[in-house]
Amino acid sequence: MEPGHHEVAGLTAADRGYLRRCVDLAREALDDGDEPFGSLLVDDQGTVRHEDRNRVKDGDETRHPEFEIAKWAASNLSPEQRRSSVVYTSGEHCPMCSAAHAWVGLGRIVYATSTEQLVGWRAGWGAPPSPVAPLPITTVAPGIEVAGPDPLLADEVRGLHARKLGVEE
């Protein structure tokens, strides 16, 4: 690890900087009336190649940023570039996005909050469960290296989801 990089839950300061942008994208999505999720695709040189946020509010529930990143990468990056890239995201990939990530051959995934955290928050607020099983990335795509969650961002992400549901924290 480079000097000056402090680890939090196995994450470097650089990882946390990218996750910060993901949370900002999640807030942007929420401010636009969408589900609060945001993601980045970062190449092996540390350059953000693509970023997106949830865009499901108009009825296409497949418009998750991680799925959009996988489609973009398939069209714009070589297999080697995909393997050496990292996807950063505000929330752990759902099974659909985990599968797309694996099929396209993307590299490591780093997430700010886990599926387990989100499921627990939603259940505590009395929200209905997702229509898709809340499987961890490694169950759907066992060959993918993952890191997260980041405890320093959990409260902020929780607050975004609470706001979406109209729940008082």
SULJOFEN-V527738 format. One record per backbone hydrogen bond with DSSP energy under -0.5 kcal/mol. CO is the residue of the C=O (numbers start at 1). NH is the residue of the N-H. Records with the same first field share a line. If there is no record, write none. Layout:
CO: NH, NH
This chain:
2: 5
4: 6
8: 11
11: 8
12: 16
13: 17
14: 18
15: 19
16: 20
17: 21
18: 22
19: 23
20: 24
21: 25
22: 26
23: 27
24: 28
25: 29
26: 30
27: 31
28: 32
29: 32, 34
30: 33
35: 37
37: 54
38: 90
39: 52
40: 42, 88
41: 49, 50
42: 86
43: 46
47: 43, 49
50: 41
52: 39
56: 59
59: 61
60: 63
62: 64
63: 55
64: 68
65: 69
66: 70
67: 71
68: 72
69: 73
70: 74
71: 75
72: 76
73: 77
78: 82
79: 83
80: 84
82: 85, 107
86: 42, 88
87: 110
88: 40
89: 112
90: 113
94: 98
95: 99
96: 100
97: 101
98: 102
99: 103
100: 104
101: 105, 106
108: 87
109: 147
110: 89
112: 150
113: 92
114: 118
115: 119
116: 120
117: 121
118: 122
119: 123
120: 124
121: 125
122: 127
123: 126
133: 135
136: 139, 140
137: 141
141: 144
145: 109
147: 111
149: 151
150: 153, 154
153: 157
154: 158
155: 159
156: 160
157: 161
158: 162
159: 163
160: 164
161: 165
162: 166, 167
163: 166
